[in-house]
């Protein structure tokens, strides 16, 4: 069985060669945007490391007990560590508990594998605590970290890992793969490829959760309406959603950011594929009504306010400031 990692064949080949040649590193860092396939690649690597019936050196069979359990993240010798919620904090106590586990010999597998997901959410103290393990990793231990960007981690963490930077596929290529591999209707495949920005995992998650597509549609339509709304209407909207969960608000701001980036690209005359393809006419109309500096300022402000939301600032005030930054089109 091949690794079957869509869009990251080069990374799969590199990791397979490390295993086949006996050159496996003690720590790897997989970076890239959420949904790009960081976790899938890390799990496939863990399967290849511990497969009991490899069809070829460095290849997992996918069917043995070890491969099946690792794929479900339930293997005895696989430790999965992450913040309790997306956008939360991975704490130092979690790292210390992991270090105790890694000090033990593998129970049944060839290697103990530690999978630290979304490690950009790790507190600085947690990152510093992991340094000792990265510097002096126990024998038969492999650490696999995922993060959105190496720049969001301590340089001392990054320097002790083999870094694999994963990037989204081309939108057209992903559209073709979705139609061919998953028999998705061409129109739906096109929509998913654009909405995911070429990230296969994100596209499949959207397909599996149609309610998230409905919610996304609401957020886009709200943003387009608010771009033409009065100050009073914008304040009223901020009041109406202030009690939503932080993750709900974060996802809404991310959708708004994708919309305003589309506007920015069209205002700049760029030929970049739109994320929100279903609203192409609205985006082009909005891009014709706001200046390029204004569109750039809105996208920058949305990025800053996403960070402020994670810092637990007052949500209603944050939303009011966000909407007041928008030019009235």
MONORKA-V612361 format. One record per helix or strand of 3 or more residues. SS is the DSSP state (H for helix, E for strand). FROM is the first residue (numbers start at 1). TO is the last residue. Records with the same first field share a line. If there is no record, write none. Layout:
SS = FROM-TO, FROM-TO
This chain:
H = 9-20, 38-50, 65-71, 92-102, 119-121, 124-135, 150-152, 155-158, 171-181, 186-196, 200-208, 210-226, 231-241, 246-267, 277-289, 292-310, 315-324
E = 27-31, 78-81, 112-116, 141-147, 162-165
